[in-house]
Amino acid sequence: MGLKKTGYTQKTSESYIIDAATVYTGVTFAAETGFTGTLHGATSGGVTLTIEQTYRDVEVDGTTHMKVKGNKVLASANATVTANMKELTAETIRQSLNGSMVDAAIEEAPSGYKVIRTKRFVEDTDYIDNIAVVGKLSGSNDPVIAILDNAFCTNGLELGTEDDGEAVVEQVYEAHASQEQLEADEYPWKILYPTVAAS
């Protein structure tokens, strides 16, 4: 048969991840109900999943002139979800700041206002159980789902406004391992990828 001139096959068009992904929090799966979760809000400009992995080569005399198979060690790994939030609620702002939020006192503002302040310390309850990016695979009715456990927004708040436009707040959520995941050497993220039916 020889080598082909292109990587395109009859199955290629069924393996595109298309259109903007959707962000959910608190995603769970049960056989009876399937996946459930809470919509995180409307986005603009898409959603980005990043999994960074850094490797190092073990230094051994006589191997410094080339890379040696089996001598590589995973030094660190980190997963983030970047969501450009166009739907801005008080909770969106609070999460961006890892803040506290209470109803405004009568001497602060009229009834119906919330007061959001940055907190000095991070508490266990500040972590979201999980945040998920849900994308569409062209060859399947089932979604591609990336889930980051114990998500925490780390980039603060930048809110810019302009005429004839809407503010968009970038949120960067990092995954964090639980004690159990740490002890099991299990990274706190996973990607669920559906099987494309054979044609």
C-alpha positions as CSV (number, residue, x, y, z in Angstrom):
1,M,0.0,0.0,0.0
2,G,2.8,2.4,0.7
3,L,2.6,5.7,2.6
4,K,-0.3,8.0,2.0
5,K,0.0,11.7,1.0
6,T,-2.5,12.9,3.6
7,G,-3.7,11.8,7.1
8,Y,-7.3,12.3,6.1
9,T,-9.4,9.1,6.1
10,Q,-13.1,8.2,5.9
11,K,-13.2,8.5,9.8
12,T,-11.4,11.9,10.0
13,S,-14.5,14.1,9.8
14,E,-16.0,12.2,12.8
15,S,-13.1,13.2,15.1
16,Y,-13.3,17.0,15.2
17,I,-14.1,18.8,18.4
18,I,-16.3,21.5,17.1
19,D,-17.9,24.8,18.3
20,A,-17.5,26.4,21.8
21,A,-17.5,24.2,24.8
22,T,-19.8,24.7,27.8
23,V,-18.6,25.0,31.4
24,Y,-20.3,23.1,34.3
25,T,-19.6,22.7,38.0
26,G,-20.5,19.9,40.3
27,V,-20.7,17.3,37.5
28,T,-21.7,13.8,38.5
29,F,-22.7,10.6,36.6
30,A,-25.3,8.0,37.5
31,A,-26.4,5.1,35.3
32,E,-30.1,6.1,35.8
33,T,-29.8,9.9,35.0
34,G,-26.5,10.2,33.0
35,F,-24.4,13.3,33.6
36,T,-25.8,16.1,35.7
37,G,-24.2,19.4,36.8
38,T,-24.7,23.2,37.2
39,L,-24.1,25.5,34.3
40,H,-21.3,27.9,35.2
41,G,-22.6,30.7,32.9
42,A,-22.5,32.0,29.3
43,T,-19.0,32.6,27.8
44,S,-17.6,34.6,25.0
45,G,-14.5,33.7,23.0
46,G,-14.5,30.1,23.9
47,V,-13.1,28.0,26.8
48,T,-9.6,26.6,27.0
49,L,-8.4,23.4,28.7
50,T,-4.7,23.3,29.5
51,I,-2.8,20.4,30.9
52,E,0.9,21.2,31.4
53,Q,3.4,18.5,32.1
54,T,7.1,19.0,32.8
55,Y,9.6,16.2,32.6
56,R,13.2,16.0,33.7
57,D,16.0,13.6,32.6
58,V,17.8,11.9,35.4
59,E,21.4,12.9,35.4
60,V,23.7,9.9,35.0
61,D,27.4,10.0,34.1
62,G,27.9,9.1,30.5
63,T,24.4,10.1,29.3
64,T,24.7,13.9,29.1
65,H,25.2,13.9,25.4
66,M,21.8,12.4,24.5
67,K,18.3,11.6,25.8
68,V,18.0,8.0,27.0
69,K,14.8,5.9,26.9
70,G,13.5,5.1,30.4
71,N,15.5,7.9,32.0
72,K,12.7,10.5,32.0
73,V,10.7,11.4,35.1
74,L,7.5,13.5,35.4
75,A,8.5,16.5,37.5
76,S,5.1,18.3,37.7
77,A,1.7,18.5,36.1
78,N,-1.0,21.1,36.3
79,A,-4.5,21.4,34.7
80,T,-6.4,24.6,34.2
81,V,-9.7,25.7,32.6
82,T,-9.8,29.2,31.3
83,A,-13.4,30.5,30.8
84,N,-14.2,33.9,29.4
85,M,-17.4,34.7,31.3
86,K,-19.8,37.1,29.6
87,E,-22.7,36.2,32.0
88,L,-21.6,38.1,35.1
89,T,-23.4,37.5,38.4
90,A,-22.5,38.3,42.0
91,E,-21.3,34.7,42.4
92,T,-19.1,35.0,39.3
93,I,-17.4,38.0,40.8
94,R,-17.1,36.3,44.2
95,Q,-15.5,33.2,42.7
96,S,-13.0,35.4,40.8
97,L,-11.9,37.1,44.0
98,N,-12.2,34.0,46.2
99,G,-14.3,36.5,48.2
100,S,-17.0,36.6,50.8
101,M,-20.5,37.7,49.9
102,V,-23.2,38.9,52.1
103,D,-26.4,41.0,51.8
104,A,-25.6,44.7,52.1
105,A,-26.3,46.3,55.5
106,I,-28.8,49.1,55.5
107,E,-26.0,51.7,56.0
108,E,-24.0,50.3,53.0
109,A,-26.5,50.1,50.1
110,P,-30.2,49.8,49.3
111,S,-32.0,46.6,49.7
112,G,-31.1,44.0,47.1
113,Y,-27.4,44.6,46.9
114,K,-24.6,42.1,47.8
115,V,-21.3,43.1,49.3
116,I,-18.3,41.1,47.9
117,R,-14.9,41.3,49.6
118,T,-11.6,39.5,49.0
119,K,-10.8,37.1,51.8
120,R,-7.4,36.9,53.4
121,F,-7.3,33.0,53.8
122,V,-8.3,30.1,51.6
123,E,-10.7,27.6,53.2
124,D,-11.5,24.1,52.1
125,T,-15.0,25.2,51.2
126,D,-13.6,27.7,48.7
127,Y,-12.8,24.9,46.3
128,I,-15.4,23.8,43.8
129,D,-15.9,20.0,43.8
130,N,-15.2,20.0,40.1
131,I,-15.4,22.1,37.0
132,A,-16.0,20.5,33.6
133,V,-15.5,21.5,30.0
134,V,-18.1,19.9,27.8
135,G,-17.4,19.8,24.1
136,K,-19.0,18.4,21.0
137,L,-17.4,15.6,19.0
138,S,-18.4,15.7,15.3
139,G,-18.9,11.9,15.0
140,S,-20.9,11.3,18.2
141,N,-24.0,12.4,20.0
142,D,-22.1,12.0,23.3
143,P,-20.0,14.9,24.6
144,V,-16.2,15.1,25.3
145,I,-15.9,16.0,29.0
146,A,-12.8,17.2,30.8
147,I,-13.3,17.3,34.6
148,L,-10.9,19.1,37.0
149,D,-11.3,18.2,40.7
150,N,-11.2,20.7,43.5
151,A,-11.2,23.7,41.2
152,F,-10.1,27.1,42.4
153,C,-10.0,30.4,40.5
154,T,-6.5,31.8,40.8
155,N,-6.2,34.8,38.5
156,G,-8.2,37.5,40.3
157,L,-10.6,40.0,38.6
158,E,-10.1,42.2,35.6
159,L,-13.3,43.8,34.3
160,G,-13.1,46.2,31.4
161,T,-16.0,48.0,29.8
162,E,-16.5,49.9,26.5
163,D,-19.3,51.4,24.4
164,D,-21.2,49.0,22.1
165,G,-19.8,46.0,24.0
166,E,-20.2,43.8,27.0
167,A,-17.7,43.1,29.8
168,V,-16.0,39.7,29.7
169,V,-14.2,38.4,32.8
170,E,-11.5,35.7,32.4
171,Q,-11.5,33.1,35.0
172,V,-8.7,30.6,35.3
173,Y,-9.5,27.5,37.4
174,E,-6.7,25.2,38.6
175,A,-7.2,21.5,39.6
176,H,-6.1,20.4,43.1
177,A,-5.6,16.9,44.4
178,S,-7.4,15.7,47.5
179,Q,-5.4,13.9,50.2
180,E,-6.6,10.6,48.8
181,Q,-5.5,11.4,45.3
182,L,-2.1,12.6,46.5
183,E,-1.5,9.3,48.3
184,A,-2.6,7.3,45.3
185,D,-0.5,9.3,42.9
186,E,-3.7,10.1,41.0
187,Y,-3.9,13.5,39.2
188,P,-7.0,15.5,39.9
189,W,-8.4,15.6,36.3
190,K,-9.7,13.2,33.7
191,I,-11.0,13.4,30.1
192,L,-14.0,11.4,29.1
193,Y,-13.9,10.7,25.4
194,P,-16.7,8.9,23.6
195,T,-16.2,6.1,21.1
196,V,-17.0,6.9,17.6
197,A,-19.2,4.2,16.0
198,A,-17.5,2.1,13.3
199,S,-18.8,2.8,9.8
